Amino acid sequence: MSRTKNSLINLTAAMVGQLVAVPIGFVARLVFIRILGAEYLGINGLFTSILTMLSLVELGIGPAIIFSLYKPLAENDTKKVQAIMQLYKKAYTIIGTGIIVLGMGMTPFLSYLIKDVPDVNNIEIIFLLFVGNSAISYFYAYKQNLIVADQRRYIVTIYRYAFFSFLNLLQIAFLYVTRNYIFFLIVQIACTMLQNLMVARTADKLYPFLRQKTAERMDDDTVKEIKKNTGAMVSHKIGEIVTNSTDNIVISAIVGTIWVGLYSNYVLITIALNGIMGQFFSAITASIGNLGATSNKERLLVVFRRVQFATFWIFGFSAICLFYLFNPFIAVWIGKIYWLSMDTVLLLAVLFYVQGMRRAVLTFREALGLYWYDRYNPLFQTVINIGVSIALAPKFGVSGVIIGTLVSLLTTCFLVEPYYLYKKGFSAPLKSYYYRYAVYTATTAAAGGATGKFIGFITGETLSALTGKFVVCLTVPNLIFFLLFCRTKEFQYFFSLANKFVFKKVMRKTE
């Protein structure tokens, strides 16, 4: 129960943080658009994507080292944890320096990534500020990953959302007073540095041995394991970055920077949703890693099926909401002039679902350290993604870029990732995974069609219409999911867990 308890604490902290931070983030984006305009919005989205590409320098060493911490933490092997963290510190110092060097080297070539150079002053300085903000995290963040690996993610989460909310409020104030994008970015750098310093200080208090120098060296098996997983994570990092970050670059280079701004508003919404829904997976990763270090494969498969079921419910419901609420929300939030076509919206909702349904597999792959076996998959994914996106973007615009991402995922990740998880992680037949996936996807499509029938009775783009559509989206899919799956073992498990949690809360209040 300690693993379940840790996961629930981590999840609760993350959900509360998201509920506070997400509305503030949307208000900040609205203020940003009203004061600085679409040109700066496009530059902001493009430079964010470029810096994400530069994070390839990290080479996936972070997840590889985090995995190596699960076993010594479970065994309370302080000396080994200490030795691993010394390596972690050296690696991240090199990575942060590498990002600064690469960022400075890219600065003279920015014009080649922008089809229509917007009327933005000091664009090179702006880019270097993005570089500095990204590099700072690597110089300090290695300690926070020890906290995460030790099933205490809630501590990092509290700092993250507290500083995120404070940063956005401060940036809103600076925009109103100065109307200057450079000051906006300087505030961001200051908050990033302060957040990382506070987390590092907390880690030092929780783990006093971090301040001590150790003469103990890691054993050869651990070094070999880290090198092996790091080598495998290089290609995984490439695939992740291409999937999530090249879209803005392709759109900017082929379609136009203004379209990056329009697209980024929709991406902001999906990021916010992923942030909320993804907290479930972040909260349980360390606990699954602990389970993998102490339990058998049969037990792992049972837990995976529960997580796969939760993944379907979370992302099936969310994808339906996105399709029907994307444009109504944009209209109320910043105006209909920032709309994308419904064809593009449908593709975004499908992409959100396909990426979301990977989360169960990716969570277990990360927790079990199974990076090596599908290490070549992201390379094929990268080639397909970029090739199809570039081929379709001139004719289909933003939709063509999204199709490129979808095609790359369905022809690579959808086939390869679950295969190796079942073969190496569970030693179980794969057909049950695809059967469940097909049932869950068909259910989502049917629930989406039923939701559309009721949505059709609500017209207009007002706040009241948006509220009505949200109520329909909240009610219809969840009711259908409940009726179809309430008797399954997976649903009964989560229902029982919720009952125990509520019962404990009631008992505490009556004591």
ZAPA-183876 format. One record per residue: residue in one letter; x, z, y of N, C-alpha, C, O in turn. Coordinates in steps of 0.05 Angstrom, whole numbers, plus 5000, padded with zeros to 4 digits. Example, Ala and Ser with C-alpha at 12.3 -4.5 7.8 and 13.67 -1.06 7.14 Angstrom:
BEGIN
A526451564886524651564910526451564934528551694934/S525751424955527351434979525851575001526851615023/
! end
This chain:
BEGIN
M501650004976500050005000501750005025500749935047/S504350085023505950095047506349815058506449775082/R506649615040506849335050504349245064504449125085/T502049305052499449235064499149375091498249255110/K499849635091499649785116501349665138500549635161/N503849605131505649485151504649215161504749155185/S503549055143502348795151500048835170499748695189/L498349035164495949085181496849185209495649105229/I498849355210499849445236501049215252500449185275/N502649055238503748825252501648635262501748525284/L499648585245497448405252495848505275495048365294/T495148765275493548885296494948865323493748795343/A497548935323499148915348499148625359498848585383/A499448435341499648155349496948055360496847915380/M494748135347492148045356491448155383490348015400/V491948415387491448535413493148405435492148345456/G495648355428497448225447496347945455496447875478/Q495447795435494347525440491847535457491547375475/L490147725451487647745467488147805496486547725513/V490247955502491048005529492447775542491947705565/A494347665527496247465539495047185542495547055562/V493347105523492246825524490646775549491146575562/P488746945557487246885582489046875606488746715624/I491047055607492947045629494546785630495046675651/G495246695606496746435604495146205614496146025627/F492546195608490845975618490345995648490345785661/V490146225658489946255687492446165701492346025721/A494746235689497346145701497545845700498545725720/R496645715678496745425677494945295698495645095711/L492645415702490745315723492045325751491845135766/V493245555757494645585783496945385785497345275806/F498445355764500645165763499644885771500844755788/I497544795758496444525763495444495791495944295805/R494044695801492844685828494944685849494544555870/I497144825845499244845866501344625864502144515884/L502344575840504544395836503744115828505043915834/G501444085813500443825806501343725779502943855765/A500343485771500843375745503743295740504743295718/E505143215762507943125759509643355748511143315729/Y509443585761510943815752510043905724511644005708/L507443875718506443945692507743775670508543875649/G508043515676509343335658512243395653513243395631/I513643465675516543535674516843795658518643825642/N515043985662515144235648514844195618516344305602/G512944025610512543965582514843815569515643875547/L515943625584518143465574520643635570521943625549/F521343795590523843955588523544175567525544245554/T521144275563520744465542521244345515522544465497/S520344095511520843945486523843885482524843915460/I525243815504528043755501529644005493531343995476/L528944235505530344485498529644565469531344685456/T527244505460526644555432528344385414529244475393/M528844135422530643955407533444065407534844065386/L534344175429537044285431537344535413539544595404/S535144665407535244905389536144825361536544995344/L536344565356537444475330540244585326541144615303/V541544655347544244775345544145035328546145105316/E541845165328541445405313541845365283542545545268/L541345115274541945025246540445185225541045165201/G538345335233536845485214538245735203537345845183/I540345815216541846055206540146305209540546495194/G538346315229536746555233535046625208535246845198/P533246435199531646495176533246545151532546715134/A535546415148537246465124538346745124538446875103/I539146845147540247115149538047325146538447535133/I535747265158533447455155532747485125532347715116/F532747265110532147295082534247465068533547625050/S536747445076538847605063538647895069539848065056/L536947975089536648255097534448395080534448635078/Y532548235068530348365054531248555032530248785031/K533048465015533848634992535448885001534749104993/P537448855018538949105026537149295042537549535040/L535149195057533349375071531549515051531049755053/A530649375030528949505009530549714994529349914985/E533149664991534849854976536250054994537850224985/N535750045020536950225040539950205039541350405042/D540949965036543849915035544849865064545149635072/T545450085079546150065107548749905111548949755130/K550649945095553249815098552949505097554149365112/K551349415078550949125075549349015098550048795109/V547349165107545749075131547649055155547448865171/Q549349245158551249255180553049015180553548885201/A554148945156555948715154554448455160555548275173/I551948425151550448185156549848155186549947935197/M549248375199548648365228551148295245550848175266/Q553448375236555848295250556247995249556947865269/L555647875226555747585223553647455241554147245254/Y551247565241549047465257549747455287549247255300/K551047665296551847685324553747465332553447325352/K555747425315557747215320556446935320557046775338/A554746895301553446625299551746565323551846345333/Y550146765332548346715354549746685381548846555399/T552046815383553746785408554746495409554746375431/I555646395387556546115386554245925392554645725406/I551945975381549545805384548745795414548245585425/G548546035427547846045455549745885472548945745491/T552345915466554345765481554045465476554345305495/G553445385452553145105445550744975460550944745469/I548545125463546245025478546944975507546144775519/I548445155519549345125547551044865550550544705568/V552944835532554644595534553144345530553444155545/L551444335510549844085505547844035528547543805535/G546644245538544844205560546144095585545043915598/M548544195591549944085614550843795609550843635628/G551443735584552243465578549943265579550443025585/M547543355574545143185575544143125604542842925608/T544843295622543743285649543943005662542042915674/P546242875661546442615674544742395662544342185674/F543642435638542142225624539142275624537742145609/L538142455640535342525640533542295647531342265636/S534442115664532841885673532041705650530041565652/Y533641705628533041525606530741635589529641485573/L529941885593527842005577525142005593523142095583/I525241905617522841915634522141625642523741495656/K519841525634519041255640518641215669519741035681/D516941385681516341365710517341625722516041835720/V519741615736520941855747519041965769518641825789/P518042205765516142315785517542405811520042435811/D515942455831517042545856517542845855516043005867/V519642925842520443205838523243245848525143105838/N523643425866526343475877528043645858526943805843/N530643605860532543775845532043775815532043985802/I531443545803530643535775532943625756532343745735/E535443575764537643665748537943965748538444085727/I537544095771537644385773535444505756535844705743/I533044385758530744485742531444485712530844675698/F532644265703533344245675535344455667535144575645/L537344495684539444695678538244985677539245145661/L536245035692534845295691533445325664533345535653/F532245105654531045115628533145175607532745335588/V535545045609537745095591538545385591538845505570/G538945495615539745775617537745965605538546155591/N535145915609533146095598533146085567532746295554/S533645845556533745825527536145965515535946095495/A538445925528540946035517540946345518542046465499/I539746465538539746755541538646885516539647095507/S536546775505535246895481537146925458536947115443/Y538846725454540746735431542846955434543747065414/F543647015459545647215463544647495456546247675451/Y542047535457540947805453539047835429538748055419/A537847605421535547625403536247695374534347755359/Y538747685366539347735338538448005328537748035305/K538448205346537748475338534748495332533848645315/Q533148335346530248355342529448255314527448345303/N531048075302530447985276530848185254529748165232/L532648385259532848605240530348775240529348855219/I529148815264526648965266524448815251522848935236/V524348555253522348385240522748395210520748435195/A525248375200525748375171525048645159524448665135/D525148855175524549125165521549185167520849425167/Q519848985169516949005170515949165194513849295193/R517449145216516649275241516249075264516949125287/R515148845257514748635276513148725300513448625322/Y511348925296509549015318511149105342510249085365/I513549215338515249305360516049065378515749075402/V517048855365517848615379515348485392515548385415/T513048495378510648375389509748515414508948385434/I509848775415509048925439510748845463509648795485/Y513348835459515048755481514448465489514348395513/R514048295469513648005475511247965493511447825513/Y508948075485506548025500506448185526505148095546/A507648415527507748555552509348405573508448375596/F511648295565513248135584511947865590512247765612/F510647745570509247495575507147525596506947365614/S505547735594503447785613504547845641503647745661/F506648015641507948085667509147835680508947795704/L510447665663511747425674509647235686510047135708/N507447195672505447015683504147105709503746955727/L503647365710502547475735504547455758503847395780/L507147505752509247475772509547185781509847135805/Q509447005762509746725769507346625786507746465804/I504946715779502646645796503046735825502546585843/A504046985828504547085855506646925869506346855893/F508846855855510946695868510046415875510846305896/L508346295858507246035865505546035890505745865907/Y503846235892502146255916503846305941503146205963/V505946465939507546535962509546315969509746235993/T510946205949513146015955512445725950513545545962/R510545675931509845405922512345255913512645015917/N514245395901516845285894517345315864517245545853/Y517745095850518045095821520645225813520845355791/I522745205829525345325822525145635821526145765803/F523745745841523346035841521646115816522146325804/F519745955809518045995786519846025761519346195744/L521845845758523645855735525646085736526346195715/I526546155759528446385762527046645753528346815740/V524546675760523046915751522846915721523047125708/Q522446685709522346665680524946745667524946895647/I527146665678529846735667530247045669531147165650/A529547155691529847445695528247605674529247795663/C525747515670524047655650525047625622524847805606/T526047385616527147335589529547515583529747635562/M531247545603533647715600532748015596533848155579/L530948095613530048375612528648435585529148645574/Q526948255576525648295550527648325527527348505511/N529548145527531548155505533248405506534048515486/L533948495530535448745533533848985523534949165510/M531248995529529649215521529349225490529449435478/V528948985478528648975449531249055436531249205416/A533548965447536149035436536649335437537749455419/R535849455460536149745463534449895443535350095432/T532049805438530349935418531549905390531450095374/A532649675384533949635358536349835354536749935332/D537849875375540050065374539150345368540550495354/K536750425379535750685374534650715345535050925332/L533450505335532350505308534550495287534250615266/Y536650345293538750305274541450365288542850185297/P542150625290544650705304547150575293549150545308/F547050485268549450365257550150095269552349995265/L548249975284548849725297551049745318552549555324/R551449995329553450035349556250085337558250085350/Q556250135311558750195297560049945287558749755278/K562649945288564149725276564549785247565050015239/T564449575231564749615202567149455192567549225199/A568649585173570849435161569949305135571349145124/E567449365127566449255102565648965106564348895125/R566548805087565848515088563548455068563248595048/M562148255074559948185055561048075029563247955028/D559648135008560548044982560247734980558747614995/D561747614962561847324960559047204954558446984964/D557447344938554847234930553047214955551647014958/T553147414972551447414996552347195015550747045027/V555047165019556046955036555246685025554446505041/K555546644999554746394987551846334991551046104996/E550146534988547246504991546546425020544946245024/I547846555039547246495068548146215074546746065088/K550546135064551445865069549645655057549045455069/K548745715033546945525019544345495034543345275038/N543145725041540545715055540845595083539045455092/T543045655096543545535123543745235121542645085138/G545245135101545544855097542844715093542244505103/A541144845076538444735071536744745096535144565101/M537044965112535344995136535944795158534344755176/V538344675157538944475177536944245177535844175198/S536344145153534443925152531644025157530043875169/H530944265149528344375154527944415185525744365195/K530044495198529944525227529444255241527844235260/I530744045231530343785242527343705239526143605258/G526243735215523543665210521543815227519643705238/E522044075231520344245247520344155276518344135289/I522744095286523044015314521843745319520443705339/V522343555301521143295304518143305304516743175320/T517043465286514143485284512843605309510843515318/N514143805320513043955342513943875370512643945390/S516143735372517443705399517943415408518343375432/T518043225389518642955398516342805410516642605424/D513842905405511542765416511642735446511242515456/N512342955460512542935489514642745498514342605518/I516942735484519042555491518242265487518842095505/V516942205465516041925460513941845480513941625490/I512042025485509941965505511141915533510341725546/S513142075540514342045566515841785568515741645589/A517341705547518941465548517341215545518141005556/I515041225531513540975526510940965541510240755552/V509441185541506741175553506841255582505541125599/G508341465589508541555617508541855620507341995603/T509941955640510242245643507642385649507142605641/I505842245664503242365671501642435645500342635644/W501942255625500542305600501642545585500242675570/V504242605590505342845578503943095589503343285575/G503343085616501843305628499143335617498243565611/L497643115613494943125602495043235573493443405566/Y496843125558497043205530497943495527497043635509/S499643585545500643855544498444065548498744295538/N496343995562494144185565492744235539492044465532/Y492444025523491244055496493144205477492344365461/V495744135480497744275464497844575470498144735452/L497444645496497444925504495145075489495545295481/I492844945487490645065473491245105443490745315432/T492444895431493044925402495245135398495245275378/I497145145417499245345415498045625417498845815402/A496145655435494745915438493345995412493446225403/L491845795401490445845376492345905353491946095337/N494445745351496545795331497746065334498346205315/G498146145359499246415365497446635355498446835344/I494846595358492946795349492646795319493046995306/M492046555308491646535279494246575264494246685242/G496446485275499046505261500146785259501946835243/Q498946975274499847255272499447365245500947545236/F497347265231496847355204499347305186500147475170/F500447065189502646975172505247115180506847195163/S505647145206508047285216508047575207510047695200/A505647695207505347975199505948025170506948245163/I505447835153505747885124508347775113509047835090/T509947615128512347495117514347695106515247665083/A515047895122516948095113515948245088517448315070/S513348305088512148445065512348265039512748375018/I511848005043512147825020515047815011515647804987/G516847815030519747815023520448065007521948054988/N519348295015519748545001518448524973519648624953/L516048404971514748374945516348194927516648244903/G517447974938519047794922521547924911522547844890/A522648124926525048254917524548474896526348574883/T521948544893521348774876519248714855518648884838/S517948474855515748424837516148164821518248034823/N514148094803514447864786512947624798511447644817/K513247384785512147134795509147124792507747004809/E508047254771505147254768503747394791501747314801/R504947624799503847774821504047614847502247614864/L506247474851506647304874504547084876503547034898/L503846964853501946744853499146854861497646714875/V498447084851495847204858495747254889493647194901/V497847354900497947404929497847144944496547124965/F499246944934499246674947496446564949495646464970/R494946584927492146464928490446614948488646484960/R490846864951489447014972490146905000488446865017/V492746865004493646765030492746475034491946405057/Q492746315013491746035016488746035024487945875040/F487246215012484346235019484046315048482446205063/A485546515057485446605085486346385104485246345125/T488346225095489245995111487045795115486645695138/F485645725094483345545096481245645116480345495133/W480445895113478346005130479246005159477745915177/I481646085164482646105192482845825205481845785227/F484145635191484645385203482345185200482045005217/G480745215180478345055177476445115200475444925214/F475845365204474145445226475245365253473845275271/S477845405257479145355283479145055289478744975312/A479644885268479644595273476844495281476644315299/I474744605270472044535278471544605307470444455322/C472444855314472144945342473644755361472644685382/L476044675354477644505371476244245376476144145399/F475244115355474043855358471643865377471343685394/Y470044065375467544075391467944205418466244165436/L470044365421470344525446472644435463472844525486/F474444265453476744175469475944075496476644195517/N474443855497473743735523471843905540472243925564/P469844035528468144215545469844435558469344515581/F471744545543473444755555475244645577475544765598/I476444405573478044275593476444225618477444265641/A473944135615472244075638471744325655471844325679/V471144555641470644805656473244915667473145035689/W475344885653477945015660479344865684479844985704/I479844605680481344465701480044205710480944085730/G477844115697476443885706476543645686478443625671/K474443485687474143255669476343045673476842885655/I477543035696479642835701482042885682483742705679/Y482243115669484443175651483643135622485043225604/W481343005617480442955590482142745576483242565589/L482342775549483242555532480742455517478742595515/S480942215505478742095491478042255466479642405456/M475542225457474642375433476142285408476442445390/D477042035407478641945384481242105383482042195362/T482442145406484942305408484342595401485942725387/V482142695410481342975405480943015375481743225363/L479642825361479242845332481942855318482343005299/L483742675326486442675314487842935318489243035300/L487543055342488843315347487743525329489243695319/A485043525325483843725308484743695279485243895265/V484843445269485843395242488743475239489443595219/L490443415259493243495258493443795257495143905243/F491843935273491844225274491244335246492444525237/Y489244215233488444305206490644255186491344435170/V491744015186493843945166496344125170497444225150/Q497144165194499444345199498744625192500444775181/G496344715198495544985192495445045162496245265154/M494544855147494244895118497044915104497245005082/R499144835118501844875108502745165110504645245096/R501445315127502545585133502845765109504745915108/A500945755090501245925066503745855051505246025043/V504145595046506545505032509045575047510945675035/L509145515073511545575088512145865090514545945090/T510146035092510546325093511946425067513746585069/F510946325044512146415019514946285015516746415005/R515246045024517945915022519946075038522246125029/E519146155062521046305079521546585067523846675066/A519446715058519746985047521346995022522747185016/L521246775006522646764980525346624982526746614963/G525946515006528446385010528746124995530946054986/L526645964991526645724976527145474994525745274992/Y529245495010529845275029531245045016531044815024/W532845104996534744914985533444674971534344444974/Y531244724956530244524938528944284952529144064942/D527644334975526444104989527944045015526743965035/R530544075014532244045038532243755049532743715073/Y531743555032531843285041529143185052528942985065/N527043335046524343255054524143215085523043015093/P525143405101524843365130526243115141525543015162/L528343025127529742785137527942545135527842375153/F526542515112524542305109522242335129521342145141/Q521442585133519242645152520042555180518442445195/T522542605188523542535214523442225218522442135239/V524442085199524541785201521741675203521241505220/I519941765186517241665186515841735213514441565224/N516141985222514842075246515641905270513941795284/I518241885275519241745298518541445296517741315315/G518941325272518441045268515540965273515040775288/V513641115261510841055264509941105293508340955304/S510841325305510141395332511041185352509441095369/I513441095350514540885368513040625364512540475383/A512340565339510940315333508140305344507140105353/L506740535343503940545351503440625380501440565391/A505440765392505040865420504440645440502640685457/P505840415440505140205460502340115459501140045480/K501040095435498339995433496240225435494140185447/F496740445422494740655420495340905437493741085438/G497640905452498241115470498641385456500041395435/V497441595467497741865456496741875427497942005410/S494541735421493441735394495441625374495641735352/G496941425382498941305364501141505357502041505334/V501941665376503941865372502942085352504442175335/I500442165356499242365338499042255309499542395290/I498242005307498041875280500741875267500941925243/G502941825282505641825271506242095259507442115237/T505542315273506042585263504342635237505442755218/L501842555238500042595214501142445190501242555168/V501842195194502842035171505342165159505642175135/S507142255176509642375166509142635150510442685131/L507142785159506443035145505142975118505843105098/L503342785117501842735092503442595071502942625047/T505542445080507142295060509642455051511042365033/T510142685064512542835056511743135050511643215027/C511243285071510743575068508443635050508643825033/F506343495052503943535036504543515006503243654990/L506343344999507043294971509343474961509243574938/V511443504977513943624968513943924969514744054950/E512944044992513244334996511744494975513044684964/P509244444969507944604948509144554920509044734903/Y510144314915511344254889513644454883513644574861/Y515444484901517744664896517044954897518245124883/L515045024913514145304914513045384887513645594876/Y511345214875510145274849512145254827512045414808/K514045064829515945034807518045254807518645374786/K519145314831521345514833520345794839521545994830/G518245814855517346074864515446204845515646454841/F513646044832511646164815511846074786510746214768/S513345864780513545744753510645704742510045784719/A509045574758506245524751505445234756506745104772/P503345134742502444864747501444824775500245004787/L501944584786501244524814498444434819497344454841/K497044334797494444214801492444404813490644324828/S492744664808490844864819491044874850489044924863/Y493444824860493844824889492244594902490744634921/Y492644354891491244124903488244134899486744034915/Y487444244876484544274872483344454893481244394905/R484644684898483644864919483744734946481944764963/Y485944594951486244454977483944254981482844245003/A483244104961481143904963478444044968476843954984/V477944254953475344404957475244514986473144494999/Y477344634995477344755022477044535043475644585063/T478344305039478144095059475443975060474343915082/A474243925037471543815035469544015048467643925062/T469944265044468244465056468444465086466444485100/T470844445096471344435125469944185137468744215158/A470243955124468943715134465943735135464643665154/A464843855113461843885112460944085133458944045146/A462444305136461644505156461944385184460244445202/G463944215188464244085214461943895220460943885243/G461043745200458743565204456143725210454643645228/A455743945196453344115201453444235229451444255243/T455844315237456244435264455544225286454244295306/G456343975281455843765300452843715304452043645326/K451243745283448343715286447143905305445443835322/F448044155304447044355323448244335350446844375370/I450744255352452044215378450643995394450444005418/G449543795380448243575393445843655410445043495428/F444743885406442443975421443244095448441544155465/I445944135452446944265477448444055493450343945483/T447443995517448643795534449943915559449344135566/G451643755572452943835597455643955593456544015570/E457143985615459844085614460044345631462144395644/T457944495632457944745648458944975631459344945606/L459445205644460345445629458145535609458845615587/S455645515617453545605599453345415574452845515552/A453845155578453844965556456245025537455945025513/L458545075549460845145533460345395517461145415494/T459145595529458545845515456645795492457045905470/G454545635496452645565475454045425452453545485429/K455745235458457145085437459045265422459445235398/F460245465436462045645423460545825403461445875381/V458145915411456446075393455845925368455846035346/V455145665371454545495347456945475329456845505305/C459345415342461845395326462545655312463745645291/L461945875325462646135313460746195290461646325271/T458346105291456246185272456246005247456446095225/V455845745252455245555230457545535210456945575186/P460045475218462145445197462545705182462845695157/N462645935195463146185182460846255162461346365141/L458446185170456146235152456346065127455946165105/I457145815130457445635107459745725089459445735065/F461945795101464245905086463446145070464146175046/F461946325083461146575069459346515046459746625024/L457346345049455446285028456846155004456046204981/L458845985009460145844988462346014973462845964950/F463546204987465846334976465646644973467546774966/C463246744979463047044979463447164952463947404950/R463047014930463347124903466147084892466747174869/T467946954906470646894896472347154896471847334912/K474447154880476247384879477647424905478147654914/E478347204918479947224943478247344965479147514980/F475747264967473947384987473447674982473547845000/Q473047744957472448014949474848194955474548424963/Y477348084952479748244959479748314988480148544995/F479348115006479448165034477048345044477348505062/F474748305031472448475037472948765030472348945045/S474248805007474949074998476949195017476849435023/L478949035025481049135043479849215070480649425081/A478049055080476749115105475049375103475049535122/N473749415081472149655077473849905076473150105088/K476149885063478050115062479050175090479250415097/F479649975105480750015132478650145150479250335164/V476150045149473950165165473450445156472950625172/F473450495129472850765119474850965128474151185136/K477450885128479551075138479151135167479651365175/K478450935183478050985211475751175216475851355232/V473551145201471251325203471951605195471151795208/M473451635173474151895164475952045184475652285188/R477751895196479552025216477952125240478552335251/K475851975248474252065271472552305265471952465282/T471752335239470052555231471552815225470353025222/E474252785222475953025216476153215240477453425238/
! end
